[in-house]
Amino acid sequence: MVSKTVTVVNAQGFHMRPATAFAGEMGKFQSKITLESGGKTVDAKSLMNIIAACIKCGSEVKVICEGEDEAAALDKAVSMIESGLGES
């Protein structure tokens, strides 16, 4: 298991468009991927779970990956969050 805590920099947080892109990318990995933020733990491959978590700009998110491709999954997740989830 690997994990890293990152801060959401996207001004709108995990709203529909970036959450869709994020869940889609995470779905490409075999590992179990979860997000922890604000006392909630959600499946990072589930669009509805990500939206329900209400993760806003400035929130700290712990990304946890467990499985055969966990390092690659963590790198991709952290990269997406730190780059603003494809938005400015």
Phi and psi in degrees as GROMACS dihedral restraints (atoms count N, CA, C in turn):
[ dihedral_restraints ]
;  ai    aj    ak    al  type     phi  dphi    fc
    3     4     5     6     1  -129.2    20    10
    4     5     6     7     1   152.2    20    10
    6     7     8     9     1  -153.2    20    10
    7     8     9    10     1   160.6    20    10
    9    10    11    12     1  -156.0    20    10
   10    11    12    13     1   142.8    20    10
   12    13    14    15     1  -100.9    20    10
   13    14    15    16     1   128.8    20    10
   15    16    17    18     1  -131.2    20    10
   16    17    18    19     1   161.8    20    10
   18    19    20    21     1  -105.2    20    10
   19    20    21    22     1   132.4    20    10
   21    22    23    24     1   -71.7    20    10
   22    23    24    25     1   122.1    20    10
   24    25    26    27     1  -105.0    20    10
   25    26    27    28     1   -14.6    20    10
   27    28    29    30     1   -62.3    20    10
   28    29    30    31     1   126.0    20    10
   30    31    32    33     1   -56.1    20    10
   31    32    33    34     1   -29.4    20    10
   33    34    35    36     1   -99.8    20    10
   34    35    36    37     1     0.7    20    10
   36    37    38    39     1    69.0    20    10
   37    38    39    40     1  -154.7    20    10
   39    40    41    42     1   -87.8    20    10
   40    41    42    43     1    71.8    20    10
   42    43    44    45     1   -86.2    20    10
   43    44    45    46     1  -173.2    20    10
   45    46    47    48     1   -54.9    20    10
   46    47    48    49     1   -51.5    20    10
   48    49    50    51     1   -62.8    20    10
   49    50    51    52     1   -54.3    20    10
   51    52    53    54     1   -68.1    20    10
   52    53    54    55     1   -32.5    20    10
   54    55    56    57     1   -65.5    20    10
   55    56    57    58     1   -37.5    20    10
   57    58    59    60     1   -63.8    20    10
   58    59    60    61     1   -46.1    20    10
   60    61    62    63     1   -63.6    20    10
   61    62    63    64     1   -42.2    20    10
   63    64    65    66     1   -64.4    20    10
   64    65    66    67     1   -49.9    20    10
   66    67    68    69     1   -61.2    20    10
   67    68    69    70     1   -38.5    20    10
   69    70    71    72     1   -62.9    20    10
   70    71    72    73     1   -43.9    20    10
   72    73    74    75     1   -66.5    20    10
   73    74    75    76     1   -41.5    20    10
   75    76    77    78     1   -66.2    20    10
   76    77    78    79     1   -30.1    20    10
   78    79    80    81     1   -65.3    20    10
   79    80    81    82     1   -15.1    20    10
   81    82    83    84     1   -78.6    20    10
   82    83    84    85     1   -12.2    20    10
   84    85    86    87     1   -99.1    20    10
   85    86    87    88     1   149.9    20    10
   87    88    89    90     1   -78.3    20    10
   88    89    90    91     1   -27.7    20    10
   90    91    92    93     1   -64.6    20    10
   91    92    93    94     1   155.5    20    10
   93    94    95    96     1   -78.5    20    10
   94    95    96    97     1   129.1    20    10
   96    97    98    99     1  -127.1    20    10
   97    98    99   100     1   125.0    20    10
   99   100   101   102     1  -127.2    20    10
  100   101   102   103     1   154.7    20    10
  102   103   104   105     1  -117.0    20    10
  103   104   105   106     1   134.4    20    10
  105   106   107   108     1  -117.7    20    10
  106   107   108   109     1   125.6    20    10
  108   109   110   111     1  -159.5    20    10
  109   110   111   112     1   136.4    20    10
  111   112   113   114     1    57.4    20    10
  112   113   114   115     1    33.8    20    10
  114   115   116   117     1    80.6    20    10
  115   116   117   118     1     2.9    20    10
  117   118   119   120     1  -110.0    20    10
  118   119   120   121     1   145.4    20    10
  120   121   122   123     1  -122.1    20    10
  121   122   123   124     1   124.3    20    10
  123   124   125   126     1  -131.4    20    10
  124   125   126   127     1   156.8    20    10
  126   127   128   129     1   -74.1    20    10
  127   128   129   130     1   118.5    20    10
  129   130   131   132     1   -72.8    20    10
  130   131   132   133     1    -6.3    20    10
  132   133   134   135     1   -95.4    20    10
  133   134   135   136     1    -2.3    20    10
  135   136   137   138     1  -108.2    20    10
  136   137   138   139     1   110.8    20    10
  138   139   140   141     1   -54.9    20    10
  139   140   141   142     1   -46.9    20    10
  141   142   143   144     1   -64.2    20    10
  142   143   144   145     1   -38.2    20    10
  144   145   146   147     1   -66.0    20    10
  145   146   147   148     1   -39.9    20    10
  147   148   149   150     1   -65.0    20    10
  148   149   150   151     1   -46.1    20    10
  150   151   152   153     1   -61.4    20    10
  151   152   153   154     1   -43.5    20    10
  153   154   155   156     1   -64.5    20    10
  154   155   156   157     1   -23.9    20    10
  156   157   158   159     1   -73.3    20    10
  157   158   159   160     1   -15.1    20    10
  159   160   161   162     1    51.9    20    10
  160   161   162   163     1    53.6    20    10
  162   163   164   165     1   -84.2    20    10
  163   164   165   166     1   115.1    20    10
  165   166   167   168     1   -99.6    20    10
  166   167   168   169     1   168.2    20    10
  168   169   170   171     1   -58.5    20    10
  169   170   171   172     1   136.4    20    10
  171   172   173   174     1    89.9    20    10
  172   173   174   175     1   -10.9    20    10
  174   175   176   177     1   -69.2    20    10
  175   176   177   178     1   141.8    20    10
  177   178   179   180     1   -87.8    20    10
  178   179   180   181     1   132.8    20    10
  180   181   182   183     1  -125.4    20    10
  181   182   183   184     1   127.5    20    10
  183   184   185   186     1   -95.8    20    10
  184   185   186   187     1   120.6    20    10
  186   187   188   189     1   -97.2    20    10
  187   188   189   190     1   125.3    20    10
  189   190   191   192     1  -122.1    20    10
  190   191   192   193     1   125.6    20    10
  192   193   194   195     1  -124.4    20    10
  193   194   195   196     1   136.6    20    10
  195   196   197   198     1  -142.3    20    10
  196   197   198   199     1   118.0    20    10
  198   199   200   201     1   151.3    20    10
  199   200   201   202     1  -171.2    20    10
  201   202   203   204     1   -66.1    20    10
  202   203   204   205     1   -30.3    20    10
  204   205   206   207     1  -114.4    20    10
  205   206   207   208     1    33.8    20    10
  207   208   209   210     1   -60.3    20    10
  208   209   210   211     1   -39.6    20    10
  210   211   212   213     1   -65.2    20    10
  211   212   213   214     1   -44.9    20    10
  213   214   215   216     1   -65.3    20    10
  214   215   216   217     1   -39.6    20    10
  216   217   218   219     1   -64.0    20    10
  217   218   219   220     1   -43.9    20    10
  219   220   221   222     1   -63.6    20    10
  220   221   222   223     1   -44.3    20    10
  222   223   224   225     1   -58.5    20    10
  223   224   225   226     1   -44.8    20    10
  225   226   227   228     1   -66.5    20    10
  226   227   228   229     1   -44.9    20    10
  228   229   230   231     1   -62.2    20    10
  229   230   231   232     1   -47.5    20    10
  231   232   233   234     1   -63.5    20    10
  232   233   234   235     1   -43.0    20    10
  234   235   236   237     1   -59.5    20    10
  235   236   237   238     1   -44.5    20    10
  237   238   239   240     1   -64.0    20    10
  238   239   240   241     1   -44.8    20    10
  240   241   242   243     1   -67.1    20    10
  241   242   243   244     1   -45.1    20    10
  243   244   245   246     1   -68.9    20    10
  244   245   246   247     1   -23.3    20    10
  246   247   248   249     1   -91.2    20    10
  247   248   249   250     1     5.2    20    10
  249   250   251   252     1    89.8    20    10
  250   251   252   253     1    17.1    20    10
  252   253   254   255     1    57.3    20    10
  253   254   255   256     1    35.8    20    10
  255   256   257   258     1    80.5    20    10
  256   257   258   259     1     7.1    20    10
  258   259   260   261     1  -129.2    20    10
  259   260   261   262     1   161.4    20    10
